[in-house]
Amino acid sequence: MLLCTIVNAQPITGVWKGKSRSSRIELKLVKKGDSLVGTSYYYESRTNYKRYTIKGYFDDGTNNVVWWDDVLIEDKSTRAGLNPMMAVADFNCPGEDIMKLDGKTSLRDNKDATKTPLNLQKEGSPLFEDEWDYVLNNYVTGASDPYIIDSVAMLAFAPAPVPPGYEEAPLLPVAVDQTVSVAKTKPNISASPIKEEIKKNPSIPLTVEQKFSDRTKILQTIIPISGDSIELNFYDNAEIDGDSIALFLNNKLLLQHIGLTDRAYTVKIAVSSLEEDNELVMVAENLGSIPPNTSLMVAMVGDKRYEARLQSSEGSSALVRFVKETRLK
């Protein structure tokens, strides 16, 4: 396998096409620092597709790529079951002028779902025309500017109509420092057995386990992990107003009564105690004096820094997924 050499622009930026889960995929990836943005199409034809914005990360030292469907912005599909996906892949060059992303996909919102092989190859031109084409065509000559990329990302939420002539015909082929070792067994936390009683009598307080079970979990980001440990630092992301949170890791209560301030509350987790794919859920114990409960999580994985702004309320909890790089092998 040849080493993918970086010349003028990051080769990960571009148009990628292939299949996964019997769906044809067109992926437009744009590298912004260590992050990836862009869009994904799952399609039957040019007018029969679903389109998402995407987020992700690329490590040009290991060629590991992680991305996921973020927001559904167009749904013109007649096919059921095209749920948002996440992907973990290896960026490789098996031959001259051939670039591939080989890995696996799974459901974004269900890490225990069956994983499916993913095979994409970099192509010269897209099937779908959209706002990202400007960045892809001019990346080397200045469109790699983060301001331009962010501006185009905003335009993606108001996509242009399908160009005339496209047809329906199918296409041809530091306050606290705790080191935590996480048990791999997952208790079955069921919905609150007294939920109906609480509805009748709202004065009955929910336990933190009941809040975890009853609230919708909303994915905020996915972070690749490696090494011996990861360090998580939590801050209040707005005015200091008494926000308090609890953390659940893989359905198990990890820590609770964490008061958020402008000083870091630090948690260290041994990577060896984690699974290949892990879910960390931030549950708001209270909403402070200025709802909702907002926090900034800074994750240190080796020498890499990842930030996530998490928001929780009485109806939802923030979800972060940590994926081991060994999953690529």
Residue pairs with C-beta under 8 A, 6 or more apart in sequence:
1 92
1 93
1 94
2 93
2 94
2 95
2 96
3 93
4 11
4 63
4 91
4 92
4 93
4 99
5 11
6 60
8 140
9 139
9 140
9 144
10 31
10 58
10 60
11 91
11 99
11 122
12 29
12 31
12 36
12 58
12 60
12 65
12 91
13 29
13 30
13 31
13 136
13 139
13 144
14 28
14 29
14 99
14 122
14 123
14 136
15 26
15 27
15 28
15 122
15 123
15 124
15 125
15 126
15 136
16 25
16 26
16 27
16 28
16 29
16 101
16 120
16 121
16 122
16 123
17 24
17 25
17 26
17 27
17 120
17 121
17 123
17 127
18 24
18 25
18 101
18 118
18 119
18 120
18 121
19 25
19 119
20 85
20 87
20 105
20 116
20 117
20 118
20 119
21 85
21 105
21 116
23 42
23 43
23 82
24 42
24 43
24 44
24 171
25 40
25 41
25 42
25 43
25 120
26 40
26 41
26 43
26 126
26 127
26 128
27 38
27 39
27 40
27 41
27 54
27 67
27 101
27 120
28 38
28 39
28 40
28 126
28 130
28 132
28 133
28 136
29 36
29 38
29 54
29 56
29 58
29 67
30 36
30 37
30 38
30 132
30 135
30 136
30 139
30 149
31 58
31 144
32 144
32 146
32 149
33 146
34 57
34 58
34 59
34 304
35 55
35 56
35 57
35 58
36 54
36 55
36 56
36 57
36 58
36 65
36 67
37 53
37 54
37 55
37 56
37 149
37 153
38 53
38 54
38 132
39 51
39 52
39 53
39 54
39 73
39 130
39 132
39 156
40 51
40 52
40 54
40 69
40 85
41 49
41 50
41 51
41 127
41 128
42 49
42 50
42 51
42 77
42 82
43 49
43 50
43 77
43 127
43 128
43 171
44 77
44 78
44 79
44 170
44 171
45 167
45 168
45 169
45 170
45 171
46 127
46 128
46 162
46 166
46 167
46 171
47 76
47 162
47 166
47 167
47 168
48 76
48 77
48 78
48 79
48 168
49 74
49 76
49 77
49 128
50 72
50 74
50 75
50 76
50 77
50 82
51 72
51 73
51 74
51 75
51 128
51 159
52 69
52 70
52 71
52 72
52 73
52 84
53 69
53 70
53 71
53 73
53 153
53 156
53 157
54 67
54 68
54 69
54 70
55 67
55 68
55 70
55 221
55 222
56 65
56 66
56 67
56 68
56 222
57 65
57 66
57 67
57 222
57 223
57 224
57 306
58 64
58 65
58 91
59 65
59 224
59 304
59 325
62 325
63 90
63 91
63 92
64 88
64 89
64 90
64 91
64 224
64 325
64 328
65 87
65 88
65 89
65 90
65 91
65 101
65 103
66 86
66 87
66 88
66 89
66 222
66 223
66 224
66 323
67 86
67 87
68 84
68 85
68 86
68 87
68 108
68 219
68 222
69 84
69 85
69 86
69 108
70 84
71 157
72 84
73 156
73 157
73 159
74 159
83 107
83 108
83 109
84 107
84 108
84 109
85 105
85 106
85 107
85 108
86 105
86 106
86 107
86 108
86 222
86 321
87 101
87 103
87 104
87 105
87 118
88 103
88 104
88 224
88 323
88 327
88 328
89 101
89 102
89 103
89 104
89 118
89 120
89 328
90 101
90 102
90 103
90 328
91 99
91 100
91 101
92 99
92 100
92 102
93 99
93 100
94 100
98 121
98 122
99 121
99 122
100 119
100 120
100 121
100 122
101 118
101 119
101 120
101 121
102 117
102 118
102 119
102 120
103 117
103 118
103 328
104 115
104 116
104 117
104 118
104 327
105 115
105 116
105 118
106 113
106 114
106 115
106 116
106 277
107 113
108 219
109 217
109 219
111 277
111 278
111 279
111 321
126 133
126 136
127 171
129 160
129 163
130 156
130 159
130 160
131 152
131 155
131 156
131 159
131 160
132 152
132 156
134 143
134 152
135 143
135 144
135 148
135 149
135 152
136 143
137 143
142 148
143 149
174 233
174 263
174 264
174 266
175 261
175 263
175 264
175 265
175 266
176 265
176 266
176 267
177 266
177 268
178 255
178 266
178 267
178 268
179 229
179 268
179 269
179 270
180 249
180 254
180 255
180 267
180 268
180 269
180 270
180 273
181 269
181 270
181 273
182 249
182 250
182 252
182 254
182 269
182 270
182 273
182 274
183 252
183 273
184 250
184 273
184 275
185 252
186 250
186 251
186 252
187 251
187 252
188 251
189 209
189 212
189 213
189 251
190 213
191 210
191 213
191 214
192 198
192 206
192 207
192 209
192 210
192 213
192 214
194 204
195 210
195 214
197 204
198 204
198 206
206 214
208 246
208 253
208 256
208 283
208 285
209 253
211 246
211 283
211 284
211 285
211 317
212 246
212 248
212 253
212 281
212 283
212 317
215 283
215 312
215 314
215 315
215 316
215 317
216 315
216 316
216 317
217 279
217 281
217 316
217 317
217 318
217 319
218 316
218 317
218 318
218 319
219 319
219 320
219 321
220 308
220 309
220 310
220 311
220 318
220 319
220 320
221 306
221 308
221 320
221 321
222 320
222 321
222 322
222 323
223 299
223 301
223 306
223 308
223 320
223 321
223 322
223 323
224 301
224 322
224 323
224 324
224 325
225 271
225 274
225 301
225 322
225 323
225 324
225 325
226 271
226 301
226 302
226 324
226 325
226 326
227 271
227 301
227 302
228 270
228 271
228 272
229 268
229 269
229 270
229 271
230 268
230 269
230 271
230 299
230 300
230 301
230 322
231 266
231 267
231 268
231 299
231 300
232 266
232 267
232 268
232 269
232 280
232 297
232 298
232 299
232 300
233 264
233 265
233 266
233 297
233 298
233 299
233 300
234 245
234 258
234 260
234 264
234 265
234 266
234 267
234 295
234 296
234 297
235 260
235 261
235 262
235 263
235 264
235 265
235 295
235 296
235 298
236 243
236 260
236 261
236 262
236 294
236 295
236 296
237 294
237 295
237 296
237 309
237 310
238 290
238 294
239 290
240 260
240 261
240 262
241 288
241 289
241 290
242 259
242 286
242 288
242 289
243 259
243 260
243 284
243 286
243 287
243 288
243 293
243 294
243 295
244 257
244 258
244 259
244 260
244 284
244 285
244 286
244 288
244 293
245 256
245 258
245 260
245 282
245 283
245 284
245 285
245 293
245 295
245 312
246 253
246 255
246 256
246 257
246 258
246 282
246 283
246 285
247 253
247 254
247 255
247 256
247 258
247 267
247 280
247 281
247 282
247 283
248 254
248 279
248 280
248 281
248 283
249 269
249 278
249 279
249 280
249 281
250 275
250 278
250 279
251 279
254 267
254 280
255 267
256 285
257 285
258 265
259 265
260 293
260 295
264 298
271 324
274 322
274 324
275 324
276 323
276 324
276 326
276 327
277 321
277 322
277 323
277 324
277 327
278 321
278 322
278 323
279 319
279 320
279 321
280 319
280 320
280 321
280 322
281 317
281 318
281 319
281 320
282 295
282 297
282 310
282 312
282 317
282 318
282 319
282 320
283 312
283 317
284 292
284 293
284 312
284 313
284 314
284 317
286 293
287 293
287 313
287 314
291 313
292 311
292 312
292 313
293 311
293 312
293 313
294 309
294 310
294 311
295 309
295 310
295 318
296 307
296 308
296 309
296 310
297 307
297 308
297 309
297 310
297 320
298 305
298 306
298 307
299 305
299 306
299 307
299 308
308 318
308 320
310 318
310 320
311 318
312 318
